[in-house]
């Protein structure tokens, strides 16, 4: 999938990529009261599953409500990371 935009990929794959992002790991750790560097990719994945109310990231491809929660989480992360303007 070289050259494919992240948002063009299945949502479950987007979530997997996100959990491997050290900046998202820091975001997840800080949201849980831990310092930067405290969360691994697997801890970030657990955080994501908890936020989205799912047992497996695969559910993001089939469950609209979980996908909506993922989209909100992604927006919060992007705002936190300075990738988009903060929500009011």
Secondary structure, 3 states (H helix, E strand, C coil): CCCCCHHHCCHHHHHHHHHCCHHHHHHHHHHCCCCCCCCCHHHHHHHHHHHHCCCCHHHHHCCHHHHHHHHHHHHHHHHHCCCCCCCC
